[in-house]
Amino acid sequence: MSSSDATSTQSGVVVAVGISVGAFLLVLSFVCTLCQAYRNRRANAQAAAAALATPTRPLEEQRLGSPDDSARRPRRASSPTADLPSFKYNQSVRHNVTGSGGEEAATCSVCLGAFQAGETVRLLPVCLHLYHVECIDPWLQAHSTCPICRSGTDPAMDGGLLLPPV
């Protein structure tokens, strides 16, 4: 065997080993990706099951509240809704949110109920969607986005606060 044959055989072995290692790493990363996706799906399914397992109250009781509501609900140290504006609904709010002076009623997209004057509502500062406080607060305890458009609720993260004049 000549020295050129030995050199080409050695370089062929090096190339074969390099390709084998690359293929192994590719398969390993694919398996890791599949495992991560499985864990994420499982965690999401468990979170959804936990959300469905929470007892619900009739809509009227949610809106009106019961005298012992504050005693039943645990207070969180840092509520995700603490910095979001809430106020009493009135005609000028309807005009600013719906964008017209028409007679259509603004509605809460969670309970689908029309806003009544004097009800406490919450305005999400980035997307300007309006909800009953009782409807949106449980959602915001579990999520950090608007249930309609999925924009964030932190104006610093989503381009600044753009509130309409009220």
Backbone as CSV, one residue per row, in Angstrom:
resi,resn,N_x,N_y,N_z,CA_x,CA_y,CA_z,C_x,C_y,C_z
1,MET,0.848,-1.150,0.000,0.000,0.000,0.000,0.905,1.227,0.000
2,SER,0.583,2.172,-0.849,1.434,3.350,-0.950,0.990,4.391,0.059
3,SER,1.843,5.397,0.240,1.543,6.422,1.238,0.341,7.265,0.815
4,SER,0.106,7.455,-0.470,-1.061,8.227,-0.909,-2.343,7.445,-0.661
5,ASP,-2.301,6.124,-0.807,-3.475,5.309,-0.509,-3.807,5.355,0.982
6,ALA,-2.778,5.324,1.832,-2.974,5.380,3.278,-3.559,6.735,3.687
7,THR,-3.102,7.815,3.067,-3.590,9.154,3.385,-5.049,9.309,2.973
8,SER,-5.414,8.811,1.805,-6.804,8.924,1.366,-7.716,8.046,2.215
9,THR,-7.231,6.919,2.682,-8.020,6.057,3.552,-8.242,6.725,4.899
10,GLN,-7.205,7.359,5.438,-7.337,8.062,6.724,-8.294,9.241,6.604
11,SER,-8.207,10.014,5.533,-9.112,11.162,5.382,-10.541,10.676,5.150
12,GLY,-10.710,9.534,4.477,-12.042,8.969,4.299,-12.644,8.544,5.624
13,VAL,-11.840,7.993,6.506,-12.308,7.591,7.828,-12.687,8.824,8.645
14,VAL,-11.886,9.881,8.564,-12.166,11.111,9.301,-13.490,11.721,8.819
15,VAL,-13.709,11.742,7.515,-14.952,12.271,6.956,-16.128,11.409,7.428
16,ALA,-15.993,10.112,7.406,-17.073,9.218,7.829,-17.403,9.419,9.306
17,VAL,-16.389,9.571,10.144,-16.617,9.802,11.573,-17.300,11.156,11.773
18,GLY,-16.882,12.179,11.050,-17.491,13.505,11.158,-18.959,13.481,10.770
19,ILE,-19.284,12.788,9.690,-20.676,12.683,9.258,-21.499,11.903,10.290
20,SER,-20.930,10.852,10.828,-21.639,10.054,11.840,-21.924,10.869,13.095
21,VAL,-20.944,11.637,13.557,-21.143,12.470,14.747,-22.207,13.540,14.462
22,GLY,-22.156,14.157,13.304,-23.157,15.162,12.934,-24.547,14.567,12.890
23,ALA,-24.701,13.397,12.302,-26.003,12.738,12.227,-26.513,12.394,13.630
24,PHE,-25.620,11.928,14.492,-26.003,11.604,15.862,-26.500,12.846,16.599
25,LEU,-25.791,13.965,16.451,-26.198,15.200,17.113,-27.539,15.705,16.577
26,LEU,-27.772,15.549,15.292,-29.037,15.949,14.697,-30.191,15.120,15.262
27,VAL,-30.022,13.806,15.336,-31.052,12.925,15.895,-31.273,13.239,17.370
28,LEU,-30.201,13.497,18.110,-30.317,13.820,19.527,-31.103,15.117,19.737
29,SER,-30.835,16.143,18.938,-31.574,17.403,19.092,-33.049,17.217,18.720
30,PHE,-33.348,16.388,17.734,-34.726,16.103,17.355,-35.467,15.413,18.500
31,VAL,-34.850,14.441,19.131,-35.464,13.721,20.254,-35.691,14.674,21.426
32,CYS,-34.730,15.548,21.691,-34.894,16.520,22.784,-36.055,17.471,22.505
33,THR,-36.203,17.898,21.261,-37.310,18.776,20.878,-38.650,18.069,21.082
34,LEU,-38.743,16.818,20.697,-39.980,16.058,20.894,-40.312,15.908,22.372
35,CYS,-39.306,15.658,23.194,-39.537,15.519,24.635,-40.022,16.830,25.240
36,GLN,-39.436,17.947,24.829,-39.850,19.251,25.346,-41.285,19.561,24.928
37,ALA,-41.637,19.262,23.691,-43.003,19.494,23.215,-43.996,18.643,24.012
38,TYR,-43.634,17.397,24.300,-44.502,16.522,25.095,-44.700,17.102,26.492
39,ARG,-43.629,17.586,27.129,-43.734,18.166,28.466,-44.605,19.422,28.455
40,ASN,-44.454,20.253,27.420,-45.272,21.466,27.323,-46.749,21.128,27.149
41,ARG,-47.054,20.156,26.283,-48.454,19.757,26.092,-49.037,19.212,27.386
42,ARG,-48.266,18.433,28.090,-48.736,17.844,29.339,-48.992,18.923,30.395
43,ALA,-48.085,19.891,30.485,-48.261,20.979,31.444,-49.481,21.824,31.077
44,ASN,-49.676,22.092,29.797,-50.843,22.868,29.365,-52.136,22.116,29.651
45,ALA,-52.133,20.808,29.439,-53.323,20.001,29.712,-53.637,20.001,31.202
46,GLN,-52.615,19.914,32.042,-52.837,19.943,33.486,-53.364,21.302,33.930
47,ALA,-52.841,22.378,33.336,-53.315,23.717,33.690,-54.764,23.901,33.253
48,ALA,-55.106,23.398,32.078,-56.486,23.504,31.603,-57.422,22.691,32.487
49,ALA,-56.998,21.506,32.897,-57.824,20.675,33.773,-58.022,21.355,35.125
50,ALA,-56.982,21.998,35.636,-57.102,22.703,36.913,-58.047,23.887,36.786
51,ALA,-57.991,24.576,35.655,-58.881,25.723,35.440,-60.326,25.267,35.345
52,LEU,-60.568,24.139,34.708,-61.930,23.622,34.591,-62.449,23.074,35.913
53,ALA,-61.558,22.661,36.780,-61.959,22.062,38.044,-62.356,23.106,39.084
54,THR,-62.040,24.381,38.832,-62.408,25.402,39.810,-63.909,25.614,39.782
55,PRO,-64.520,25.710,40.930,-65.972,25.882,40.971,-66.359,27.253,40.421
56,THR,-67.479,27.298,39.727,-67.957,28.565,39.187,-69.216,28.978,39.920
57,ARG,-69.448,30.273,39.943,-70.647,30.807,40.584,-71.573,31.312,39.498
58,PRO,-72.865,31.397,39.773,-73.789,31.973,38.793,-73.365,33.396,38.440
59,LEU,-73.696,33.827,37.222,-73.275,35.126,36.711,-73.741,36.272,37.602
60,GLU,-74.957,36.231,38.079,-75.455,37.321,38.924,-74.667,37.418,40.223
61,GLU,-74.319,36.264,40.797,-73.547,36.287,42.034,-72.150,36.836,41.769
62,GLN,-71.576,36.531,40.595,-70.264,37.064,40.258,-70.321,38.576,40.138
63,ARG,-71.370,39.079,39.495,-71.482,40.524,39.293,-71.759,41.260,40.589
64,LEU,-72.738,40.763,41.338,-73.144,41.462,42.539,-72.219,41.174,43.702
65,GLY,-71.628,39.995,43.702,-70.764,39.610,44.799,-71.593,39.201,46.006
66,SER,-71.015,38.452,46.859,-71.703,38.083,48.077,-70.931,38.687,49.240
67,PRO,-71.567,38.857,50.381,-70.908,39.527,51.502,-69.637,38.839,51.957
68,ASP,-69.570,37.530,51.797,-68.383,36.827,52.279,-67.340,36.605,51.179
69,ASP,-67.452,37.294,50.040,-66.486,37.133,48.953,-65.066,37.453,49.395
70,SER,-64.899,38.539,50.132,-63.548,38.929,50.523,-62.938,37.915,51.482
71,ALA,-63.755,37.238,52.262,-63.239,36.243,53.195,-62.866,34.952,52.470
72,ARG,-63.591,34.633,51.381,-63.327,33.397,50.661,-62.102,33.480,49.763
73,ARG,-61.895,34.633,49.139,-60.815,34.762,48.167,-59.505,35.097,48.845
74,PRO,-58.476,34.306,48.601,-57.173,34.658,49.167,-56.594,35.867,48.430
75,ARG,-55.943,36.733,49.142,-55.308,37.904,48.546,-53.893,37.538,48.126
76,ARG,-53.517,37.966,46.927,-52.159,37.734,46.453,-51.325,38.957,46.799
77,ALA,-50.057,38.719,47.071,-49.171,39.810,47.431,-49.022,40.796,46.279
78,SER,-48.814,40.307,45.083,-48.673,41.191,43.928,-49.651,40.737,42.854
79,SER,-50.789,41.402,42.794,-51.834,41.050,41.846,-51.468,41.558,40.461
80,PRO,-51.687,40.735,39.420,-51.386,41.195,38.071,-52.322,42.298,37.603
81,THR,-53.417,42.522,38.319,-54.364,43.565,37.928,-54.188,44.835,38.738
82,ALA,-53.220,44.861,39.645,-53.060,46.004,40.535,-52.781,47.299,39.784
83,ASP,-52.046,47.241,38.682,-51.678,48.447,37.951,-52.610,48.766,36.796
84,LEU,-53.623,47.942,36.565,-54.527,48.173,35.442,-55.684,49.059,35.873
85,PRO,-56.072,50.016,35.024,-57.126,50.949,35.421,-58.501,50.297,35.508
86,SER,-59.227,50.638,36.544,-60.634,50.236,36.662,-61.407,51.466,37.105
87,PHE,-62.653,51.561,36.654,-63.458,52.742,36.937,-64.919,52.399,36.718
88,LYS,-65.793,53.324,37.077,-67.241,53.146,36.888,-67.589,53.473,35.439
89,TYR,-68.349,52.599,34.825,-68.751,52.779,33.433,-69.792,53.882,33.314
90,ASN,-69.681,54.714,32.255,-70.682,55.743,31.982,-70.755,56.001,30.482
91,GLN,-71.612,56.915,30.057,-71.844,57.191,28.639,-70.576,57.630,27.916
92,SER,-69.742,58.477,28.521,-68.549,58.971,27.830,-67.562,57.834,27.577
93,VAL,-67.515,56.865,28.464,-66.641,55.706,28.241,-67.135,54.926,27.038
94,ARG,-68.450,54.730,26.928,-69.000,53.997,25.791,-68.641,54.697,24.492
95,HIS,-68.755,56.010,24.460,-68.444,56.766,23.244,-66.972,56.594,22.860
96,ASN,-66.072,56.658,23.836,-64.643,56.542,23.546,-64.235,55.128,23.154
97,VAL,-64.886,54.128,23.733,-64.507,52.745,23.437,-65.108,52.285,22.117
98,THR,-66.377,52.586,21.863,-66.997,52.127,20.628,-66.593,52.991,19.448
99,GLY,-66.135,54.219,19.699,-65.649,55.077,18.636,-66.733,55.794,17.872
100,SER,-67.960,55.734,18.319,-69.034,56.428,17.623,-70.077,56.865,18.640
101,GLY,-70.949,57.686,18.190,-72.015,58.143,19.069,-73.272,57.327,18.880
102,GLY,-73.181,56.186,18.194,-74.340,55.350,17.920,-74.946,54.774,19.178
103,GLU,-76.040,54.100,19.007,-76.771,53.548,20.140,-76.335,52.130,20.496
104,GLU,-75.338,51.573,19.769,-74.933,50.211,20.102,-74.322,50.182,21.499
105,ALA,-74.623,49.127,22.214,-74.139,48.999,23.585,-72.781,48.318,23.575
106,ALA,-71.862,48.849,24.372,-70.577,48.192,24.554,-70.816,46.970,25.430
107,THR,-70.180,45.867,25.088,-70.392,44.631,25.836,-69.073,44.054,26.307
108,CYS,-69.147,43.326,27.383,-67.999,42.599,27.914,-67.834,41.337,27.076
109,SER,-66.661,41.119,26.543,-66.436,39.971,25.674,-66.304,38.664,26.438
110,VAL,-66.228,38.731,27.751,-66.148,37.501,28.538,-67.543,36.969,28.831
111,CYS,-68.409,37.812,29.413,-69.752,37.349,29.779,-70.801,37.709,28.731
112,LEU,-70.424,38.535,27.755,-71.295,38.992,26.669,-72.432,39.880,27.166
113,GLY,-72.316,40.396,28.386,-73.326,41.297,28.924,-73.004,42.740,28.579
114,ALA,-74.038,43.537,28.319,-73.851,44.962,28.040,-73.423,45.669,29.314
115,PHE,-72.545,46.654,29.168,-72.118,47.447,30.319,-73.242,48.370,30.735
116,GLN,-73.481,48.436,32.032,-74.506,49.311,32.587,-73.813,50.471,33.298
117,ALA,-74.424,51.630,33.276,-73.856,52.795,33.953,-73.633,52.463,35.423
118,GLY,-72.462,52.797,35.928,-72.128,52.568,37.328,-71.414,51.262,37.612
119,GLU,-71.351,50.334,36.639,-70.629,49.084,36.847,-69.127,49.348,36.822
120,THR,-68.391,48.600,37.626,-66.940,48.741,37.628,-66.371,47.944,36.467
121,VAL,-65.601,48.618,35.629,-65.013,48.000,34.446,-63.502,48.198,34.474
122,ARG,-62.812,47.381,33.701,-61.358,47.485,33.608,-60.992,47.666,32.148
123,LEU,-60.117,48.630,31.875,-59.641,48.919,30.531,-58.208,48.420,30.420
124,LEU,-57.956,47.516,29.474,-56.590,47.048,29.263,-55.837,48.143,28.514
125,PRO,-54.699,48.595,29.039,-54.067,49.809,28.536,-53.436,49.699,27.151
126,VAL,-53.054,48.536,26.710,-52.384,48.422,25.413,-53.390,48.345,24.276
127,CYS,-54.381,47.456,24.394,-55.336,47.228,23.305,-56.639,47.996,23.492
128,LEU,-56.866,48.547,24.684,-58.062,49.327,25.012,-59.346,48.507,24.987
129,HIS,-59.257,47.208,25.237,-60.467,46.401,25.382,-61.000,46.585,26.797
130,LEU,-62.316,46.601,26.913,-62.997,46.900,28.162,-63.742,45.655,28.649
131,TYR,-63.667,45.381,29.958,-64.299,44.200,30.548,-64.869,44.561,31.913
132,HIS,-65.842,43.755,32.390,-66.240,43.843,33.786,-65.046,43.383,34.620
133,VAL,-64.814,44.032,35.740,-63.697,43.650,36.609,-63.849,42.197,37.049
134,GLU,-65.092,41.777,37.373,-65.325,40.411,37.837,-65.051,39.378,36.752
135,CYS,-65.149,39.801,35.501,-64.945,38.866,34.390,-63.479,38.751,34.011
136,ILE,-62.760,39.869,33.963,-61.389,39.852,33.442,-60.353,39.504,34.506
137,ASP,-60.601,39.824,35.762,-59.593,39.568,36.787,-59.226,38.087,36.921
138,PRO,-60.193,37.153,36.926,-59.787,35.737,36.979,-58.937,35.334,35.767
139,TRP,-59.260,35.874,34.597,-58.453,35.581,33.409,-57.028,36.092,33.606
140,LEU,-56.892,37.317,34.093,-55.571,37.920,34.248,-54.765,37.281,35.378
141,GLN,-55.436,36.584,36.290,-54.694,35.837,37.310,-53.920,34.681,36.683
142,ALA,-54.461,34.146,35.579,-53.842,32.987,34.939,-53.094,33.339,33.656
143,HIS,-53.372,34.512,33.063,-52.756,34.888,31.792,-52.252,36.326,31.875
144,SER,-51.331,36.684,31.020,-50.837,38.065,31.017,-51.210,38.785,29.734
145,THR,-52.214,38.265,29.030,-52.608,38.858,27.759,-54.109,39.083,27.708
146,CYS,-54.529,39.904,26.757,-55.948,40.161,26.523,-56.587,38.905,25.934
147,PRO,-57.770,38.494,26.404,-58.387,37.287,25.860,-58.866,37.434,24.416
148,ILE,-59.029,38.657,23.924,-59.480,38.851,22.549,-58.305,38.891,21.577
149,CYS,-57.369,39.810,21.812,-56.309,40.056,20.821,-54.945,39.533,21.243
150,ARG,-54.830,39.033,22.462,-53.584,38.474,22.996,-52.456,39.492,23.134
151,SER,-52.775,40.781,23.104,-51.732,41.766,23.375,-51.460,41.747,24.873
152,GLY,-50.246,42.118,25.243,-49.871,42.109,26.648,-50.612,43.178,27.436
153,THR,-50.491,43.109,28.740,-51.161,44.083,29.592,-50.173,45.080,30.183
154,ASP,-48.908,44.967,29.825,-47.884,45.871,30.336,-47.548,46.893,29.261
155,PRO,-47.956,48.156,29.432,-47.700,49.152,28.399,-46.219,49.389,28.160
156,ALA,-45.381,49.199,29.172,-43.943,49.398,28.990,-43.370,48.365,28.025
157,MET,-43.950,47.169,28.022,-43.463,46.104,27.148,-44.085,46.183,25.759
158,ASP,-45.260,46.801,25.635,-46.011,46.791,24.372,-46.172,48.153,23.732
159,GLY,-45.224,49.041,23.905,-45.232,50.266,23.128,-45.842,51.488,23.764
160,GLY,-46.067,51.504,25.018,-46.541,52.730,25.667,-48.029,52.723,25.910
161,LEU,-48.452,53.623,26.760,-49.840,53.733,27.166,-50.559,54.696,26.237
162,LEU,-51.608,54.220,25.578,-52.373,55.021,24.641,-53.838,55.035,25.040
163,LEU,-54.156,55.729,26.120,-55.523,55.762,26.609,-56.304,56.863,25.906
164,PRO,-57.583,56.620,25.563,-58.400,57.674,24.972,-58.821,58.665,26.041
165,PRO,-59.167,59.893,25.663,-59.653,60.843,26.666,-60.990,60.380,27.215
166,VAL,-61.171,60.467,28.511,-62.405,60.022,29.139,-63.123,61.207,29.726
